[in-house]
Amino acid sequence: MFIELDHPMFSSVELRGKALIVHSMQAGPRVLRENVQDLAVALQGSLLRVVAFTEQDQAWFFSGEDELHSERLDLGAPYGGGGRLICDGLGTCHLFYFVRQSPGLSSLLRHQRFTDSWSKAQTVTANVFGELWGYSVSWHSDQYLHLAYLGHKDRRLLYRVYDLEHGLWSGAVTVSEATCAHPQFLSAGTLHLFWLEELDRTVLKVRSKKEHWSAPLTLSTGGQHAGLVGFALNEGEWSVLWGEGSDFYQTPLDRWEERGTAERGDFEYLWKVQGGITLPMYIAKGKREAKKMVEPPAVPGEPEPAAEEPPRELEPTPEDTARRRREQEEARAQAAFMEQAFRTLQEWERVREEVRRWQQELKAPPPVDLAPLTARLERLERRLMNLQKAQEAEKALGETSRAQLDRELTRLKARLDQLEEEKPRRRSFWWRVLGRA
C-alpha cells in the first residue's frame, strides 16, 4: 500500500510487506516499524500523523513535522481491519477501525479521538460490512463528522453524523436500500457523497449537501458497469472520474451536465492525502512526471511491490440480474421513506442548533421575594387551625349535652314507669255499692 503526501519533508508513506516505510525528501526511505498489518495516514497542517496497526489489540501512533515520534495505542480488542485516520478543522484527529463482532461475521465500527492524548474507544455502530471500501468518513465546515457505511446483511447504504461538542453519534438514516459499494465523501466547498449502486448495471450516484442534502443523481451513463471512481484536482478545481467498461469519464463537481470522456492512459491512479483525508486520486501523468523527483533507493532486503491492477468488473449472472432488479424495485418503493429520513435528520440538526442558541441566550429570572406570601400563608394556616379547634370544641360540647340529655330522659322514663306501678287500682261500681251495705 502506497500513500502519497503533499508535505515539505515527506513525500509518501508505504506498507511494503509488513514493513512501514516513510519516504523523506532528504534522507530517502526509512523503516519505522516491522510486523505492521495495516496503516492509516493523515496530515494536520504540517504535522504528519500515521497509525500502524499490528496483529494484536494495539497500534503505534507516529506524529511529527520533520522527526516522527511514536507512542503505543491500545485498541481494547484485536484489530479487524478498515483503519482510517481523519483530521478535522479544530485540531483533533479521529481514528476509525473495525473490531470483529461475535457471533457472526459482521463488524463493530469503533472511533477514537486524539488531541493531546487518545480517548477511549467508542463504538459507532454494529453490524457493519467489515471491508475498508465499505465506509467513508469526512469532516466538513458545518462542524460535523459525516459517516456513510454499508450494512452487513444486505449492504444497504446508511448515514450518521457526529457532534464534536457533545461527543455523540446520531441515529442511522438509510441513503439507499439497494446493494451498494464504495461510498466516498469529498468535502470541497460543498460536501458530496458518491457511491456505486448495483442495479441492472452498476451505476455511480451522488448527493450534495449545502443547507440540505440533495436528491440522488446518477452520474454514469448506465451503458456498462461503473467502477474505479477517483478524483482529480487541477488548479483548484475538483472533478470526479470513473470507468465504464472500456470507456472513461470525467465531470467537474456540481456541473454534472458537463460530463465528458477522458483518456484513461493519461492518468495515474493512487491514494493521496488531501485536506486531512486519504482519497483515491487520478493524477495527470504529464504533471506528475514534471514534479517527480529522483526515485530514492529501495530499502535493502525488501522486494519491489508489484503495481496494483485496478479490479476488473465481472459480468453479472442471470441470478444477480434478477436479484438486482428486485432490489431496484424495492429501492424505488423506499424512496419516499429515504427522503423523509433525511428531512428528519435535518430537523434534528436544526433543533440542536436552536437548543444551543437558547442555552446561550437564556438568562435566569430575577429572584422573587416570597416573604409576604409566606407570612400570609402562615396567618391563613393559623386561622384554619383555630377554626378547626373551635369546631372540635363545639362538637365535643354538643356530644356531652346530648349524652346528658339521654341520661335525663332515661331517668324520667324509669320514674314514670315506677309511678304507674304504684297508682291505686280503681274499684268497680258493684264493689262500691255492696261495700256500703
Backbone torsions as a table, in degrees:
resi	resn	phi	psi	omega
1	MET	NA	130.3	-175.3
2	PHE	-127.5	125.7	-178.9
3	ILE	-124.4	122.4	-178.7
4	GLU	-87.9	149.2	-177.4
5	LEU	-125.3	151.5	165.4
6	ASP	-107.2	88.2	-173.0
7	HIS	-143.1	143.2	-178.1
8	PRO	-68.0	-21.7	-176.0
9	MET	-110.8	-31.3	-174.6
10	PHE	-122.3	137.8	-179.1
11	SER	-97.5	-28.9	-177.0
12	SER	-167.7	164.7	173.2
13	VAL	-127.0	139.0	-172.5
14	GLU	-138.2	142.4	170.6
15	LEU	-110.0	102.9	-177.1
16	ARG	-110.0	110.2	-171.2
17	GLY	68.1	-117.0	173.7
18	LYS	-118.9	20.7	179.8
19	ALA	-105.2	127.5	175.8
20	LEU	-88.0	119.6	-174.2
21	ILE	-121.9	134.2	173.4
22	VAL	-112.8	132.8	-179.1
23	HIS	-99.0	116.3	-179.8
24	SER	-96.8	148.0	178.8
25	MET	-63.8	-33.4	-173.9
26	GLN	-102.7	-45.5	-172.9
27	ALA	-93.7	-4.6	-179.8
28	GLY	79.3	-160.9	-177.4
29	PRO	-74.8	145.6	179.0
30	ARG	-144.2	132.9	179.0
31	VAL	-79.0	121.2	177.7
32	LEU	-86.1	-39.8	-176.9
33	ARG	-161.1	148.3	175.9
34	GLU	-99.4	169.8	177.0
35	ASN	57.1	44.6	178.6
36	VAL	-99.6	132.2	-179.4
37	GLN	-89.6	-37.8	-175.0
38	ASP	-157.7	163.9	179.2
39	LEU	-143.5	158.2	174.7
40	ALA	-137.0	138.3	-172.6
41	VAL	-132.2	144.1	173.8
42	ALA	-153.6	158.6	174.5
43	LEU	-116.6	133.2	176.3
44	GLN	-121.6	89.4	-171.3
45	GLY	68.1	-122.3	176.7
46	SER	-94.6	2.7	179.4
47	LEU	-87.7	126.0	173.5
48	LEU	-90.8	127.2	179.1
49	ARG	-117.3	127.8	179.2
50	VAL	-135.3	132.8	173.6
51	VAL	-116.1	122.5	179.6
52	ALA	-108.2	118.8	-178.1
53	PHE	-92.5	135.8	174.4
54	THR	-100.7	-177.7	-179.3
55	GLU	-82.9	0.8	-179.8
56	GLN	-104.8	-162.7	-178.3
57	ASP	-94.5	39.5	178.2
58	GLN	-147.4	164.6	177.5
59	ALA	-141.9	171.0	177.4
60	TRP	-120.0	132.8	-177.4
61	PHE	-109.2	120.5	178.6
62	PHE	-110.3	135.5	-177.8
63	SER	-150.7	141.7	176.3
64	GLY	163.7	168.4	178.2
65	GLU	-94.5	-45.0	176.7
66	ASP	-125.3	-33.6	173.8
67	GLU	-113.6	130.7	-177.4
68	LEU	-94.4	121.9	177.0
69	HIS	-100.6	144.7	-173.4
70	SER	-118.1	152.7	171.8
71	GLU	-150.6	153.5	-177.9
72	ARG	-84.5	141.9	-178.9
73	LEU	-122.8	120.2	178.6
74	ASP	-86.4	126.0	179.7
75	LEU	-89.9	-21.4	179.0
76	GLY	86.4	-10.7	179.8
77	ALA	-161.4	157.9	178.9
78	PRO	-59.5	138.6	-178.1
79	TYR	-66.1	132.8	-178.0
80	GLY	-113.8	16.2	178.3
81	GLY	95.9	-179.2	174.6
82	GLY	74.6	25.1	-176.2
83	GLY	-68.5	128.1	174.8
84	ARG	-136.9	142.4	178.9
85	LEU	-122.2	124.5	-177.4
86	ILE	-123.6	136.5	173.9
87	CYS	-110.7	129.4	178.7
88	ASP	-89.9	-175.8	-179.0
89	GLY	-89.7	9.1	-176.5
90	LEU	-116.2	12.0	176.4
91	GLY	89.8	16.6	-179.3
92	THR	-117.5	138.4	173.2
93	CYS	-100.5	143.8	-178.1
94	HIS	-124.0	122.7	-179.8
95	LEU	-106.4	130.7	177.8
96	PHE	-122.7	143.8	179.1
97	TYR	-164.4	164.8	-179.5
98	PHE	-96.8	147.2	168.5
99	VAL	-127.1	131.1	-177.4
100	ARG	-63.0	133.8	-178.8
101	GLN	-93.5	137.4	179.9
102	SER	-122.2	131.1	2.4
103	PRO	-84.8	174.7	177.2
104	GLY	98.5	176.4	-177.1
105	LEU	-104.9	2.0	177.9
106	SER	-75.1	175.2	-174.4
107	SER	-129.4	158.4	168.4
108	LEU	-97.4	135.1	174.6
109	LEU	-96.7	121.6	-177.9
110	ARG	-112.7	159.3	-172.6
111	HIS	-140.0	129.5	173.1
112	GLN	-130.6	146.0	-178.5
113	ARG	-113.2	148.8	177.0
114	PHE	-134.1	120.6	169.4
115	THR	-118.1	-74.9	170.4
116	ASP	-102.8	-24.1	176.8
117	SER	-150.4	167.5	-177.6
118	TRP	-83.6	136.9	176.0
119	SER	-80.6	171.9	173.7
120	LYS	-72.0	155.1	-178.7
121	ALA	-69.0	135.6	178.2
122	GLN	-117.9	128.8	177.6
123	THR	-78.7	121.1	179.6
124	VAL	-78.9	-50.6	-178.5
125	THR	-163.2	159.5	177.3
126	ALA	-106.8	174.3	176.4
127	ASN	57.1	49.8	179.3
128	VAL	-101.5	143.4	174.1
129	PHE	-68.9	110.6	-166.0
130	GLY	-84.0	58.4	172.8
131	GLU	-126.1	150.8	-177.9
132	LEU	-58.9	-37.0	179.9
133	TRP	-80.5	5.0	-177.7
134	GLY	-89.8	-0.5	178.0
135	TYR	-155.9	163.1	178.0
136	SER	-147.1	141.9	178.8
137	VAL	-130.0	141.5	178.7
138	SER	-148.9	145.3	170.3
139	TRP	-90.9	142.6	179.4
140	HIS	-133.5	164.4	-176.1
141	SER	-68.2	-7.7	175.2
142	ASP	-79.7	7.9	176.5
143	GLN	70.7	26.5	176.6
144	TYR	-125.2	150.5	164.6
145	LEU	-89.8	135.9	-178.3
146	HIS	-115.0	132.2	-177.3
147	LEU	-124.8	130.1	171.7
148	ALA	-124.5	132.5	-175.1
149	TYR	-149.8	164.6	-178.9
150	LEU	-101.9	135.7	174.1
151	GLY	-70.7	151.0	-174.7
152	HIS	-70.0	-41.3	-170.5
153	LYS	-71.4	-50.2	-172.6
154	ASP	-124.9	4.6	178.9
155	ARG	56.8	33.3	171.1
156	ARG	-74.2	154.8	-173.7
157	LEU	-92.6	125.5	-178.0
158	LEU	-120.5	162.5	-172.3
159	TYR	-143.0	137.7	175.6
160	ARG	-140.6	161.3	173.3
161	VAL	-128.7	155.3	-176.9
162	TYR	-119.9	126.5	178.1
163	ASP	-91.8	110.5	-176.7
164	LEU	-67.2	-32.4	-176.4
165	GLU	-65.0	-42.0	-177.1
166	HIS	-103.8	-6.3	178.3
167	GLY	65.6	40.0	-175.9
168	LEU	-127.1	142.7	172.5
169	TRP	-95.7	142.0	178.0
170	SER	-76.5	172.8	172.8
171	GLY	-70.8	166.4	-177.0
172	ALA	-82.2	140.5	175.2
173	VAL	-121.5	133.8	-179.4
174	THR	-79.9	124.8	176.0
175	VAL	-90.4	-43.1	179.9
176	SER	-148.0	135.4	177.0
177	GLU	-85.6	-11.4	-180.0
178	ALA	-76.5	167.0	174.6
179	THR	-70.8	124.6	-173.0
180	CYS	-123.5	169.2	179.0
181	ALA	-157.4	156.6	171.5
182	HIS	51.6	55.5	170.9
183	PRO	-66.6	143.2	-178.7
184	GLN	-151.0	122.0	174.3
185	PHE	-85.8	149.8	169.8
186	LEU	-141.9	116.5	179.2
187	SER	-101.2	103.0	179.9
188	ALA	-137.2	77.9	-171.8
189	GLY	78.4	-63.6	173.3
190	THR	-104.1	144.9	176.8
191	LEU	-85.3	127.6	179.5
192	HIS	-119.0	142.9	172.7
193	LEU	-120.7	116.6	177.5
194	PHE	-106.0	147.7	173.7
195	TRP	-160.1	158.8	175.0
196	LEU	-97.7	131.0	-178.4
197	GLU	-118.4	123.7	-173.8
198	GLU	-90.8	96.7	176.3
199	LEU	-109.7	-140.9	173.1
200	ASP	-59.0	-37.3	170.2
201	ARG	-125.9	146.9	175.0
202	THR	-71.0	118.9	-174.9
203	VAL	-116.6	153.3	176.5
204	LEU	-96.4	125.7	-179.9
205	LYS	-122.7	162.3	-177.5
206	VAL	-147.1	146.2	166.5
207	ARG	-127.0	146.0	179.8
208	SER	-122.7	141.2	-178.6
209	LYS	-118.6	113.8	169.2
210	LYS	-106.2	-97.8	170.0
211	GLU	-81.1	-38.5	177.5
212	HIS	-132.0	162.8	176.5
213	TRP	-73.2	138.7	177.7
214	SER	-80.4	170.6	173.5
215	ALA	-71.7	154.4	179.1
216	PRO	-65.5	140.4	-179.4
217	LEU	-127.1	133.6	177.9
218	THR	-87.0	123.6	-179.5
219	LEU	-93.8	-35.5	-176.4
220	SER	-75.3	163.2	-177.4
221	THR	-77.2	-26.4	-177.6
222	GLY	86.3	-1.6	179.1
223	GLY	-72.4	-36.6	177.7
224	GLN	-133.5	171.7	177.6
225	HIS	-68.5	130.3	178.6
226	ALA	-85.7	151.0	178.4
227	GLY	-174.7	-175.0	177.7
228	LEU	53.0	50.2	-178.5
229	VAL	-76.7	133.9	176.3
230	GLY	-152.4	178.3	-174.9
231	PHE	-127.4	154.7	177.1
232	ALA	-132.5	143.5	178.1
233	LEU	-123.7	114.5	-177.3
234	ASN	-129.8	111.1	179.7
235	GLU	52.9	46.1	176.3
236	GLY	80.3	0.6	-179.3
237	GLU	-109.4	127.1	-179.0
238	TRP	-91.9	148.1	172.6
239	SER	-145.8	159.2	178.3
240	VAL	-112.7	138.6	-178.6
241	LEU	-126.3	148.3	178.5
242	TRP	-158.4	162.4	178.2
243	GLY	-110.0	149.2	173.1
244	GLU	-135.2	98.4	-174.8
245	GLY	63.7	-124.1	178.2
246	SER	-89.4	-4.4	-179.6
247	ASP	-92.4	155.8	-178.3
248	PHE	-136.7	133.3	-173.1
249	TYR	-127.3	156.1	178.9
250	GLN	-146.0	138.4	176.8
251	THR	-145.6	138.7	177.1
252	PRO	-68.5	152.9	177.7
253	LEU	-63.3	136.8	176.2
254	ASP	65.4	5.6	172.2
255	ARG	-125.1	60.3	-170.4
256	TRP	-64.2	-26.3	-178.8
257	GLU	-72.0	-10.1	180.0
258	GLU	-92.4	26.0	179.6
259	ARG	-60.2	133.7	179.4
260	GLY	-143.1	168.3	178.8
261	THR	-84.8	157.5	178.3
262	ALA	-143.8	166.9	178.7
263	GLU	-95.5	118.1	-178.8
264	ARG	-61.1	-33.8	-178.8
265	GLY	-69.6	-12.0	179.3
266	ASP	-82.7	-5.8	-174.7
267	PHE	-124.4	152.2	172.3
268	GLU	-113.8	130.7	-176.4
269	TYR	-95.6	127.8	-179.8
270	LEU	-156.7	171.0	174.6
271	TRP	-98.5	134.5	-176.9
272	LYS	-143.4	142.5	178.0
273	VAL	-81.9	122.0	180.0
274	GLN	-133.3	116.3	174.5
275	GLY	59.2	43.2	176.9
276	GLY	81.7	7.7	-179.1
277	ILE	-141.7	145.3	178.3
278	THR	-91.4	124.2	-173.9
279	LEU	-123.5	150.6	168.7
280	PRO	-75.7	121.7	-172.0
281	MET	-122.7	147.5	168.9
282	TYR	-107.6	117.8	-179.4
283	ILE	-108.8	128.3	177.5
284	ALA	-61.0	130.1	-174.7
285	LYS	-64.2	-37.7	179.0
286	GLY	-62.6	-43.8	179.1
287	LYS	-66.7	-38.1	-178.6
288	ARG	-68.5	-41.2	179.2
289	GLU	-66.2	-34.0	-180.0
290	ALA	-66.7	-33.0	-177.7
291	LYS	-98.2	-2.6	-173.8
292	LYS	-72.0	132.8	179.0
293	MET	-92.0	175.7	177.6
294	VAL	-63.2	132.1	-177.4
295	GLU	-68.2	123.9	179.0
296	PRO	-67.5	156.2	-179.5
297	PRO	-64.5	152.9	-179.1
298	ALA	-72.1	155.1	178.8
299	VAL	-70.5	129.0	-177.9
300	PRO	-58.3	139.7	175.0
301	GLY	82.4	-2.5	-178.7
302	GLU	-111.5	127.2	179.0
303	PRO	-70.8	149.8	177.0
304	GLU	-67.4	132.9	-179.4
305	PRO	-72.4	142.3	176.5
306	ALA	-73.1	145.8	179.3
307	ALA	-64.1	133.5	-178.1
308	GLU	-77.6	124.3	176.5
309	GLU	-84.8	135.8	175.5
310	PRO	-60.2	143.4	179.8
311	PRO	-61.2	136.1	-179.0
312	ARG	-85.1	133.0	179.8
313	GLU	-73.2	131.7	-179.6
314	LEU	-96.8	143.4	176.3
315	GLU	-72.0	136.1	-177.0
316	PRO	-74.0	149.8	174.5
317	THR	-79.5	164.4	176.2
318	PRO	-56.8	-36.3	178.4
319	GLU	-64.2	-40.5	178.0
320	ASP	-64.6	-39.5	180.0
321	THR	-63.0	-44.1	178.6
322	ALA	-64.6	-40.3	180.0
323	ARG	-65.1	-42.7	-179.7
324	ARG	-66.6	-32.6	177.5
325	ARG	-65.7	-41.9	176.9
326	ARG	-63.7	-42.2	-179.9
327	GLU	-65.2	-33.7	177.7
328	GLN	-65.2	-41.6	178.1
329	GLU	-64.1	-41.4	177.8
330	GLU	-64.9	-38.9	179.7
331	ALA	-63.4	-40.4	178.3
332	ARG	-66.0	-37.2	179.8
333	ALA	-67.2	-26.4	-177.5
334	GLN	-95.5	4.9	-176.1
335	ALA	-60.9	-42.5	-179.1
336	ALA	-63.7	-40.8	178.8
337	PHE	-63.9	-39.6	-179.6
338	MET	-62.8	-43.7	179.0
339	GLU	-63.1	-40.3	178.5
340	GLN	-64.5	-37.6	179.3
341	ALA	-64.3	-41.4	177.8
342	PHE	-65.6	-39.5	177.9
343	ARG	-63.8	-37.8	177.8
344	THR	-62.1	-42.5	178.4
345	LEU	-63.8	-39.9	178.3
346	GLN	-65.0	-40.2	176.8
347	GLU	-63.7	-38.0	177.7
348	TRP	-61.3	-41.7	178.3
349	GLU	-64.6	-41.1	178.9
350	ARG	-65.2	-39.3	179.3
351	VAL	-63.8	-41.6	178.2
352	ARG	-61.7	-39.5	178.5
353	GLU	-66.4	-40.2	178.1
354	GLU	-63.7	-43.7	179.4
355	VAL	-61.7	-42.1	179.3
356	ARG	-63.1	-40.6	179.5
357	ARG	-67.0	-41.3	178.4
358	TRP	-63.3	-39.5	179.2
359	GLN	-62.2	-35.6	179.1
360	GLN	-74.4	-35.6	-175.4
361	GLU	-90.7	-17.3	-174.8
362	LEU	-68.7	129.9	176.8
363	LYS	-120.2	140.8	-179.5
364	ALA	-69.6	136.6	179.4
365	PRO	-68.2	154.3	179.3
366	PRO	-63.6	148.1	-178.2
367	PRO	-65.3	142.6	-179.1
368	VAL	-96.3	134.5	177.8
369	ASP	-78.4	109.0	-177.1
370	LEU	-95.4	1.4	-176.0
371	ALA	-60.9	-47.1	179.4
372	PRO	-60.8	-41.9	179.6
373	LEU	-64.7	-39.1	179.8
374	THR	-65.3	-42.9	179.5
375	ALA	-63.8	-43.6	179.1
376	ARG	-63.9	-39.4	178.5
377	LEU	-63.6	-39.9	178.1
378	GLU	-63.7	-42.2	179.3
379	ARG	-62.0	-44.8	179.7
380	LEU	-62.9	-38.1	178.4
381	GLU	-64.5	-41.2	178.0
382	ARG	-63.6	-44.0	177.8
383	ARG	-60.4	-41.2	179.1
384	LEU	-63.6	-41.8	179.3
385	MET	-65.1	-39.3	178.6
386	ASN	-64.8	-42.8	177.8
387	LEU	-62.1	-41.0	179.1
388	GLN	-63.5	-41.0	178.5
389	LYS	-65.2	-40.9	179.1
390	ALA	-64.1	-42.2	178.0
391	GLN	-63.0	-40.6	178.6
392	GLU	-65.2	-39.5	178.7
393	ALA	-65.3	-44.7	177.4
394	GLU	-61.4	-38.6	178.8
395	LYS	-65.7	-41.8	178.8
396	ALA	-64.3	-41.1	178.8
397	LEU	-64.6	-42.4	177.8
398	GLY	-61.0	-40.7	178.5
399	GLU	-64.3	-40.0	178.9
400	THR	-64.9	-46.5	179.5
401	SER	-61.7	-39.4	-179.9
402	ARG	-65.9	-40.5	178.8
403	ALA	-64.6	-41.9	179.5
404	GLN	-64.7	-40.8	178.0
405	LEU	-63.5	-40.6	177.1
406	ASP	-61.0	-40.0	179.8
407	ARG	-65.5	-42.9	179.3
408	GLU	-62.7	-43.8	178.4
409	LEU	-62.0	-40.8	178.9
410	THR	-63.4	-41.4	-179.3
411	ARG	-68.1	-41.3	179.1
412	LEU	-64.8	-39.4	178.9
413	LYS	-64.3	-40.3	178.5
414	ALA	-65.6	-39.3	179.0
415	ARG	-65.8	-40.0	178.6
416	LEU	-64.0	-41.4	177.7
417	ASP	-63.5	-36.8	179.9
418	GLN	-67.6	-42.6	179.9
419	LEU	-66.0	-35.3	177.8
420	GLU	-63.0	-37.8	178.8
421	GLU	-70.5	-34.9	-177.4
422	GLU	-82.7	-10.8	-178.7
423	LYS	-66.3	127.6	-178.5
424	PRO	-63.2	144.8	-175.7
425	ARG	-79.5	132.2	-178.9
426	ARG	-71.7	128.2	-178.0
427	ARG	-81.9	155.1	-176.7
428	SER	-78.3	169.8	-176.8
429	PHE	-67.1	-46.4	-179.5
430	TRP	-64.5	-32.8	180.0
431	TRP	-68.1	-35.5	179.5
432	ARG	-71.5	-37.6	-178.4
433	VAL	-68.7	-50.5	-177.5
434	LEU	-67.7	-26.2	-179.4
435	GLY	-71.8	-23.1	178.7
436	ARG	-79.2	-26.0	-177.4
437	ALA	-69.8	NA	NA
